[in-house]
């Protein structure tokens, strides 16, 4: 098969490789953190506090991170943020190695890592349109998302093995190595300058422009609502340590496999979207995939009630389904947000959307952890899984932009309240192919 056109760009390939390595460390460390907290505390509620730490950092700092991503060199901002995350993971590894680690150490490390990520993520996504031509942007996201899922598949599996053999500190040290890799990759890429735009009077009015722009894009608001319905109420990862340890009795290695299973499904879902994006009604794909995601969340916790001989297999199948349908919805959502947004405001819009795409899972971990302490894991995720199904059904019945939305071309649905931002269809200078 011929190499996809999006892979003919040297800088995108370097960036892509660095992101994959970074995600291996990040996702493996997150899986290790959840399991580590559960080992120390034996409480799903305390595991949920990891989500609280993430939510605080994301909701407070995400808008600021997006505004800064539109003002500074995005590559340099990425390097700085990755360096701060490296220090947080290294510190966590050291306190674990010397036997002084406590739950609050882990939560503090997560807080610092997420704070750095609040500046890094908007710059990371906003950098992609500078690496490929506009007509290849959907394919770039459709390729980058499954590549991240490969990392998410490998990361938790590695974490499970490392924790079983050496302990969580081994995964934290591997995370440090992967941060070094992406920092080096960022040194090597070449990015054309972004067309100059009129700066805002101050940073806060700059953030306000991003908020007004999103308010003037109903499709972005509807996509954020769908994302939040799934991630806040269908946050299954917070229950995986308890499910693996107390229900399925498969230990750290089984936990690693269960944590990695969604990524296996995500690879399948991303492959479907990559090949069929322009033959599917993207809006309806998002709605249907969100409904299926809720159903898989319910199936995951009910798998624990099956006979022992099939319970673990059924749980893996449900977790795989979660990843498959999540990837189908996520690829469309991310591509739509980027296509709807001009480059000069992309960092701010991405950071606002990030409050749903990353803040949602963080709040979801706390929400489901708290509900599990009241209703038990089955009750919590059963109730939670029904919410995205209901929201998707309501959006389909009421119509609106999302039901008939396509990502093949940008849409003009800005209300009069939107800011005066020039929406140039191709403001990014062309990037020559190799």
N, C-alpha and C positions, 0 to 999 in steps of 0.2 A: 504494500500500500504506500502511496505517496505521502510524504511528510506533510502534515497540515500547514497551511500558509502561516498561521500564527507562530509556528515554531521556527520560522526562517529569520527571526529577529534575534540577533546576538544578545542584546540587553534584556529582552524578555526571558530568554533561556537562562541567563545568569540569575535574574530575579526569581524566576520560577524555581530553580534549584535551591536557592537560599531560603525561600519560603517553605519548601517541603522539609528541609532539614530543621528549620526553626520550629515548624509545627510538630515534628516528631518529638522534640524536647518539650515543647509547651504542653501538648496533649498528654504525653506520658507523665509529666510532672503533675498535671491536674488530676489525673487518675490516681497517682501515688498520694497526692495530698488528701483526697477524699478517703482513701483507705487508711492512711496514716492517722487521720483524725478519729476515724471509727475505731481503730485499734487502741488508741489512747483513751478514748472516752466511752466507747460502747453505745453511743447515742446518735441516732439519725438527726435529732434536733441540732446537736453541735456540728454535725457535718453540714447542716443547713446554714450555720453561721459563716461557712466559707462563702456561700452565695451572698450573704449579707455584706461581707467585706468587699466582694466584687461589685455589688450593686451600689454601695456608697461611692466607690471610686469612679464607676462608670457614669452614674447620674450627675455627680458633681463636676467631673472633669471632662466628659466627652464633648460638650459644646465648646469649651475652651480649647481642647485639642484640635477640633476641626477648624476653628478660626486661625489657630497658629499654623496649621498645615497649609492654609491658603496664603499665609504671609511669608513663610520661611522656605528655604530649600528643603523639599520633602525628603530627599535622600539623607541629608544631614540630620534632619529630625528623626528619621528612622534609626540611624546609627546611634544617636544619643539615647533614644528610648530603649533600644535593644541592650545598650551598655548598662543602663540602670536595672533592667530585668536580670541581666547576668549577675550583677552584684547581689540582688535579692535572693536568687537561687543559690549562689555560692555561700551566702551567710546561712541559709537554711540547711545546706549540706553540712557545714561546719558544726552548728549546734546539735545536729542529729548525730554526727560522728562522735562527738565528745560525750554523748548521753545526757545532754542538758535540755533536750527539746521538750516543749509543752505545747498544748493546743494553741495557746495564744501566740506562740512563736510562728506557727504555721499560718494562722489567720493573718498575722501582721505581714508575713512574706507575700501572701496572696494579695493583700491590700496594696503593697508596693508594686508588685508585678502588674496588677490590673491598672494601677494609676499610670504606670509607664505605657501600658497598652492603650490607654485612653488617648494618648498622643500619637502612638505608633499606628493604630488601626486606621484612622482616617487618612493618614499619609500613605499607608500601604495600599489601600484601595484606590485612592485618588492618583497614585503614581502610575497605575496600569494604563490609563489612556495616553500617557506620554511615551509608552513603550511599543504600542501597536497602532496601526491605522484604525480609524473609527469603524470602518466596515468589518473589522475583525474583532471588535470589542466583545461582542456576545460570545464568540468562540473562545476568546481569552479567558473570560470568566467561567465558561463551561469547561475549560481545560484546567484552570487553576483550582476550581472547587473540588473535582475528583482527585487532583494531585494532593490537595490538603487532606482529603479523606484517606488517601494512601498513608499519609503521615499519621493520621488519627488511628488508622488500623494498626500501624506498626507501633506507635508510641505506647498505648496502653498495654499491648501485648508484651513489649519490652519491659515496661514498668512492672507487670505481674511477675515476670521471670526474675528481674533484678531484685524485687522485694522478697521473693521467695528464697533467693540464694544469698543475697548480701544485706538487703534492707532498703528502706526508702532513700537513704542518702546516696546510693548508687545512681538512682534515677535523677536526683537533683544535680549530681556532678555531670551526668550526660547532658542535661539541659544546658549547663554552662558551656559545654563544648559546641553545641548546636548554635548558641548565640554568637560565639566566635565566628562560626562559618558564615552566617548571614551578614555580619558586620563586614567581613572581608568581601563578600559578593557585592555589597552595596558600594564598596570602594571602586569596583571594576566597571560598573555600568555607566553609560553615557546617556544623559537625558537632555533633550532640546529645551530651550527656555520657553516658558509659558508666556503668552501674549500679556503685556502689561494691562492692568485694569485700574480704575480709579479707586484708591484705598478708602476705607471707611474712616470717619473722624477718630474713632477709637475702637478698641478691641470689643467692647460690649455692643456697640452699634453694629459691628461686623457680625457678631453672633446673631443679633436681631435680624439682619438681612437673611441669614440662613433659615431662621425660624419662619419668617414671612414667606420665603420662597417655598418651603415645605407646605405651609398652610395653603398656598396657591396651587398646589399639585394634589388634587384629590386622590390620584392613583397611589402616590407615595403614602398618604395617610391610611388608605385602605390596606395597603401591603403591610404597614407597620401594625395595624390592628390585628391582621391575621397572624403575623409573626408573634405578637405578644400573647394571643389566645393559646397558641401552641406551646410557647416556651415557659410562660408563667404558670400554666395549669397542667402541662404535660411534661414537667421536668423530671425525667426518670432517673438520671444519673445519680442523684442524691440518694436513691434507694438501692443502688447496685451493691454497695458494700454489705448492707444488711441482708439483701437477697442472696448474695454469694456466700456469706458467712453463716447466717442463721437459718435460712430456708433451704437453699440448695446444697450447703455444706461442701463447697468446691474449693475453698481457700483462696489464697492470693493468686495462684495461677489461673484458676477458674474465673476469678474476678477480672483478671487481665483479658481473658478470652471474651467474657461477656461485655466488657467495656469496649473491646475492639470490634465486636460484631456489627454495631451500627455503621461503621465505616465500610465494611464489606458490602452492606446494602447500599450505602451511599455511592459506591463506585458503579454499581449497576444503574442506580437512578440517574447519576450524572451522565453515564454513557447513553442512556435513552434520550435525555435532553439534548446532549451534544449532537446526536445524529438526527433528531426529529424536531428540533426547536422550531424550524420554519414551516413545519407541516402540522403543528399543533396550535390550538388556541391557548396561548400562554396563560391568560387569566383563568380559564377553566381548569388548566392543569394545576395551578396554584390552589384553587378551591378544592378540587378533588383530592390532591395530595395531602392537604391539611386535614380533611375528613379521615383519610386513611391513617394518617399519623396518630390521630386521637384513638382510633380503633386499635392500633398496634400497642399504644401505651397501656390500654386496658388489658390486652392479651398478655403483655409482659408480666404483670403482677399476678394474673390468674394462672399463669403457667406453674407457679410454685405450688398450686394445689393438686397438680397432676401426680400420678405415681412416680416414684423416684427414678425409675428407669427411663422415663421420657421427659421429666420435668426440665432438666438442664437443656436438652435439645430443643424443647418447645420455647424456652426462654431465649435461647440463641436465635431461633427463627423469628420471634417477635422483635427482638432487638435489631436484627437485620432489616426487618420491615420498617422499623422506625427510621433507620438511616436512609433507606431507599426513598421513602416518601418525603423525608426532610430535605434530602438533596435535590429532588425534583422541584420542590417549592423554593428552596433557597437560591438555586441557580437563576431561576426566573426573577425572583425578587431583587437580587443584587444587580443583575444586568439591567433591569428596568430602572432602578434608581440612578445608575450611572448614565444611562441613555437619556433620562429625563433632565439631567443636570449639566449646565455648561461648566467648563473647566475652572473658570475663575471663582466659582462658588462651590466646587465639588467637595472640597475638604470639609466645609461647614455642613453641607447637606449629609455627607457620609457620616459625620459624627452624630448628627441628630438621629439618623436612621440606626446608627450603632447603639443608641440608647434602647432601641427595641431589640435589635438582633443579638446584642451581647448583654445588655441590661436585663432583658427578659429572662434568659436562662439563669442569671445570677439571682434575680428575685424569685424565680421559680424554684431554685434549690431551697431557699428559705421557706417559701410557701408550702412546698410539698413536704419538706422536712417537718414543719410545724403541724401540717395536717396529719402526717403519719403518726406523730406522737399522740394525736387525738383519735383518729379513725383506724390506725394501722396502715401498713403499706398498701394493702388491697383496696381499702376504702378510699384512701387519699388519691391514688392514681386512677381509680375508676371514675370518681367524681371529676378529677382533672381532665381525663381524656375526653369526657363528654363536652367540655367547653369549646375546644376548637371545632368539633363537629357541628355544634350549634351555631357558632359564629360564621363558619363557612356556608352553612345552609341559609342563614339569614342574608348574607351578601349575595348569594346566587338568586334568591327569590326577589330581593329588592332591586337587583340590577346594579346600575352604576358603571363606572369606568372599568372595574376589575373583571367583571364577567366576560366582557368582549375584548379585553385588552390584548394587544400584540406587542412584541418587543422588536419587531423588524425595523421600525422607524420611530423617531421621536414624535411626541404628541404635544399639541398646543392646547392645554387646558388651564392656563394660568388665569386666576381670577384677578380682578382689578386691584385687590389688596396685595398682590405679589410685588416684590421690590423691583426697582428699575435695574435689572441685571440683563445685560445683553446675552441672548441665547443664540450664540452662533452655532450652526450645525456642525462645524468642524474647525473650532478655534485652535486646535492643537496642530503644530507644524508637523508635516509628514515625516515619518521616521524611515530612513532608507533600509531596505532589506539587505541581508548579507549577499 
